[in-house]
Amino acid sequence: MAFPRSPSLLDRVMGPYRSITRFLERRALVRAGRAVPRTLRFMSTTVMSGMGDDDPRPYRHSLGLALGVAADEAFLAMAMAPSRFPRRADYARVSAELAEAKQLFSSRGWIARPSSYHRTPPPLASEDVHSSRRWAMGLDYERITYESAFSPRSGEPGSERWLGYEPNRHAVAAVVRSHDDASGPRPWLVCVHGFAMGYPFMDFTGLQTARLHRALGVNVALPVLPLHGPRKVTRVSGEPFLSFDLMNTVHGLAQAIWDIRRLLSWIRAQGATTVGLYGISLGAYVVSLLAGIEGGIDAVVTGIPVVDLPALFHEQSPAHIRARSIEHNIIGGPAEEVFSTVSPMSFAPKVPQGRRFIFAGHGDRLAFPTHARRLWEHWERPPISWYWGSHVGYLWSRQVAAFLEDSLSASGFGRVPAQADSRREMHLLGLDTNA
């Protein structure tokens, strides 16, 4: 008969400490308090280096930058609730799914030819679209819904779980269009929101919909990403999309591309003169990927972009989750190969080089600046505007607002403002005094 082992002296000493730590970790405000030392460390590091992110110019330290960095860090800390951490059994399950996916994707040639993974969806006919008039944030808009008709291929790991998300089977979009038909058909801009968004009151603000619609005179379509907004299946919008179930993310990205391509077919049937893409954060990932798959796009703007989701998982996960993920051959294993089928870095953009635009924040603590630099290099160094702020700081940056408007105007979306080219050059050089 085996007797239970007596706790060691170290266990007896550390036991109460661990219990208190676990108790505090469950308190969101306590986790948010981590933002203070992390912000101080970031600001002090940039002071000591005198620069950041491989940029030869010194950082512009300010209270606004510090507050923005703190907001990023607080959001990240509050999102890292222990209740969302994977359980021990999850590591083996996710590892097995990725290993199976790698074998399947390799055998079918999808890893060698990522474009072959993406099927062409059926066009979206007007009779398949259900619409209703709505109002939000000072804008009248049309809410349209249509059947997604997307499903993972038979045998793809995680496909049954994905198909079980019933609210996700219908695609949703908000459409803001001009009621002035005297000038004929208009350009359309498809704006894709970031993670945890997907509602008009959030997306209209986060994607500056009113400003773009009124200043440029464009019609704006805002599709809802899978499992976000009214398509969500948990309390947090988009939660299963970016979770430890990495095959969910693969299916989510594939469905996002599918749904938006169907929406684009409907937009073109409306008589669009030009069509552009604009996305922020996770939405920037989606439009960057879409720009390499869908032809006929006239311009693409990516803001605070993410381009490598396995790398982001590695960068933002707590140390113990990273260690166990490496141990189970998740990080540094098949995930990178499987994700190559849904990575913008696997596709040459079909949009002309001069009509690709990027903006990013030097102090971004959610999507590190390395992601924007990698996309910039992959896209053959198109116009890029760096602002002195955090991930959420673009919302208050006049530099970003002017760069966005000028770039789209110069690409045929609305009237080209006077001195737009010289203003954009100032943004690129970081000389905008209103930044």
N, C-alpha and C positions, 0 to 999 in steps of 0.2 A: 504494500500500500504506500503510495507516494504522498508525502506531506507537503503542504504548500510552503514555498520558500519564504523565509522571513525577509521583510524589507530591509535593504541595506541602510547604513547610516546616511548615505547620499539621498536615497529615496525618501527617508524620513525628513531630511532637511528640505529637500526640493519639493516635496509633495504639496505643502500649503502654497508655495510660490506658484506652482503650476496651476493649482485650483483657482487662485486669484487671477492669474493671467488668462485662463480660459473664460472666467466670468467677465473680465473686462473686455476681452475680444468680442464678446457678443453685444457690446454696447456701441452703437454707431457713432455716438459723439466722442467716445474715447478713441475709436479708430480714426475719426476725423482729426483728432488732436495730433496725429502723426504728421499732418501737413506742416506744422510749424517747424520742427527740426529739419524736415526734408527740404522745405523752402529755404531755410537759412543755409543749409549745406549747398544747395544749388547756387544761391546768390553769392556765397563766399567763394565757391569754386570758380565761378566766372570772374570774380574780382581778382583772384590770385592769378588766373591765367591771362586776364586782360582781354580775352576774346572767347568765342565759343563756336562750336559747330564748323570748324575749319574756315571761319570767316576772318579775314585779316583786320576788320574794323573792330574797335572796342565795343563792348556791350553798352547799351544805353540803360543803365540801371535807373529804375524809378519805382515809386510806390505802386503805380499801376501794374508794372511787370511783376513785382513781388506778390501783389494781391491775385493776379491771374495765375501765377505758378501755384500759389496756395490753394486756389479754387480747383485747379487740376488735381493736385495732390489729395485734397479732401475728398473729391469725387471718387478717385481711385481707391482711397482707403475705405470709404463707406461701402463701395461696391464689393470689397474683399471680405465679405462676411463669412465666418466659418461655416454657416449653413449652406453656402454655395461651394464649399471646397469638395473635391471628389472624395468618395469613400475608397477604402482599400480595394474593394471588388471592382470599382470603376476603372482602375488602372489596367487590370487584366482584360476587361471587356473592351475598352477603347483601343488598347494595343492590338488585340485580336482583330478588331474591325479594320484598323489601318493596315495591318499585315495582309488581310484578305483583300482589301481594296487595292493595295499595291499589286498583288498578284493578278487580280482581275483587270485592272487598268493597264498593266503592262501587256498582258496577253491579248487585249483588244486594240493595242496600239495607241491608246489615248495619251499615255505619258510621252511617247515619242512624237505624236502629232496632237497636241492639245486641242486644236481647232476641231478635230474629229469627235471630241467629247460633247460638243455643243450642237444640238439638233436645231434645225430651222423650225420655229413654231408656225402653226397655221395663222394666216392673217386674221386680224380682228375686224369683223364686219359690224356695221352700225347697228344692225338688228340684234347683235349679241351684247350690246352695251346698255346697261340700265343707269339712268341718270336722275339726279334730283338737285334742286337749287338749295344752296346753303349760304351761310354768312359767317365769317370769322375774321377777327383782327382788322376790321374796316374794309374787308374785301368781300364782294359777292363772288361765289364760285360755284362750279358744277361738280358734284361728287359722282363719279362714275364707278361702276363695278362690272366685272365680267369674270366668267369662269377662267381660271388659270389654265386648266387642262395640262398642267405639268405633272409628271411623276418620274421619279428616278427609274432607271432601267431595271428590269427584273434581275435580281441577284446582287445588286449593289448593296454593300453593308449599310445598315441603318435605314434602308428604304421603307420597311414596314413601320418603323417608328415615325419617319417623316410623313408618311401617308396618313398616320393616325392623328395628325394635327388638323382637325376638321375645319376650323375657321380660316385656315391658310389656303383652302382650295379656291377661294375667290379673290381675285386681284382687285385692288382699290386704288383710285387716283383722284386728286383734286385738280380741277382745270380752271384757270383764270384766263378769260379771253376778253378782248376788246369788243364792245358793242357797236363800235363805229365801223361799218362795213364800206364806207364811201371810198376808202383807200385800197380796197381789194384784199386779197389774201395777205397774211402776215407771217413773219418768222415765228417759229416755236422754239421754246427753250424747255428742255426736260431737266428738272431739278430733283436731285436724289438726296434724301436726308441722311443723317448719321444714326449711329446706334442709339437705341432707347427713345427714338423720336417716332414719327409716323402719324401725328395728329396735326390738323391744320393750324391750331393755335401755336404749336411749336415750330412746324416746318415753315410757315409763312414768315416767322421771325428769323429763324436760323438760316434760311435761304434768301432772305431779303426780297421776298416775292413782290411786295408792293412797289419797292424802289425799281426793280428790274422791269416790271410790267409797265409802270408809268413813265419811267425815264427813257426806256428803249422802245416802248410801244409793241412789245412782243406778247404773244400768248404763252402762258406758262402752264406746264403740266407737272404735277408732283406725285409720282407713283409712291405707293407705300411698299416698303421692302417686306419680304416674307417674314411672318411671325412678329411683325411690328404693328403698332396702332390697333385698328379694328381687327387685324389678323392675328393678334397675340393669343397665346394659349396659357400664359402665366401672368402673374400680377405685374411683372416688369416687362415693358415693351421690348421685344427682341431678345429676351433672356436666353431661350434655347438656341438662337441663331449663333451667338458667340458664347459658347459654353465649352465645358471639357469634352462634350460629345463632338469631337472634331468632324465627324462625318456629317453632322447637322450643318456645319458651316459650308462644307462642300456642296451639299444639296441646296442650301439656302442661296448660295451664290449662283449656282446653275439655274435655279428657279427665278432669281432676280433678273438675270440676263434674258431668260425666256419671256417673262412677263413684260419687261420693258420693250423688247423687240416687238411683241404683239401690240403694245401701246403705240410704238412708232409707226406701225403699219396703219393704224387708225388715224394718227396725226397726219400722215402723208395724204390719206384719203380726204382730209379736211381742206386740202389745198395749200399746205405749208410751203412757203417760198424757200425757206432755209430751216434747218433743224440743228440745234446745238445741245450739248450736254453740260451740266454743272452739278458737281457733287461735293459734299464736305465729309471728311473723316471716313466712315465706312462707305458712305455714298460716293466719296472720291475713289475708293477702291473699285466700286461697281462701275462707275463711268469710265475709269481707266481701262478696265477689262473690256467693257462694251465697245470702246473706241478701237480695240484690236479685233473685234469680231464682226461688228455691224458696219457695212459700207454706207456711204451717202451722208455721213455726219460732217457738218460744215465747221464746227468748232467744239472744243472740249476744254472745260476749266475744272481743275481739281484743287480743292482747298483743304489744307491741313491733312494731306493724304496718308493713308496706310497702304502699303503695297506688299507686305509679307506677313500673313497672319500667323504662321508657325513661329516666326521670329518675334512678333508682338506678344504671343503667348509666353515665350521664353523670357522676354524682357520684363513683363509686368507680373508674372506669377511669383508668389512667395517662394523663398529658397527651398522649403521642404517639398513643395509641389514640383519645382523644377528638378530636384534631385530624384524624386520617385519617377517622374516622367522619363528622365534619361535612363534610369534603371530598367524601366519597362519598355524601352526602345520606342518611345513616343516622340520625344524631342530628339532630333538628330537621327531619327529613324525613317520609317516610310512616310511620315506626314509630309515632309518636304516634296517627295516625289508625287504623292497623290494630289497635293495642293497645286502642283505645277499645271494641272489641267484647268484650274480656275484662278490663275495668277496673271495679273497684267504684265508681269515681267516675262511671260512666255509668249507674248504676242507683239508683233510690230504694229504700231498704231496706224490705222487707215486714214486718219485725219492729217491734212498737210502740216508739216513741221511748224510753220508760222502761225498756225491756228490752234496750237496746243499751249495751254497756259497753266501755271501752277502758282499758288501762294501758300506760304507756310510760316510758322512762328518759331523764332529762335528759342523761345522759352517753353515750347510745347512739351508737356510732361506725360501726355497720353499717347500721342503718335510722335515718337521722337523724330527730330529733324533728319536723321539718317534715311528715313523712308522717303521724304521729299527729294533728298539728294539722289537717291537711287533711281527714282522715277525720272528725275531731270536728266540724268545720264542716259537712261534707257530711251528716253524720248528725244535724244540728240540735242540736249541743252536748249529747250525752247525758252521763251520769256518766263521768268520766275520772279516773284516779288516776296522778299523776306520782311516780315514786320517784327517789331520788337514787342512780342507778347506771347501769351500762352495758347493752349488749344482753344479755349473759349474766347480768347482775346480778339479774334478776328471780328467778332460782332461789334466791337467798339472802335475798330481801326478805320479811320477815314482813308488811309493808304490802301487798304484792301478794297473798300467800297469803290474808290476811284479806279483802281487797277482792274477790278471786275467789270465795271461799266465800260471803261475805255477799251479793254481787250475785246469784249463782245461787240461793241460799236464798230471797231476797226475790222471785225470779221463779218460784217454785213447784218448785224442785229441792231436795227435802229440807225439814227443819224449819227455820223461820226462827229464828236464834239471838237471844237476848235482846240488845237494844240494837244490832241489826244496822244499822238505818237511821242511828243516830247515829254508829256506827263508820265507816260508809261516808262520811258527811259529813266526818268527820275525815280520812279518806284523801284526799278530794277537795281539802281545804284544806291538805293537807301537814302536819297537826298530829299524826300518829301518832308517838308517841315511840319506837316499836319499828321505825321505817322503816329 
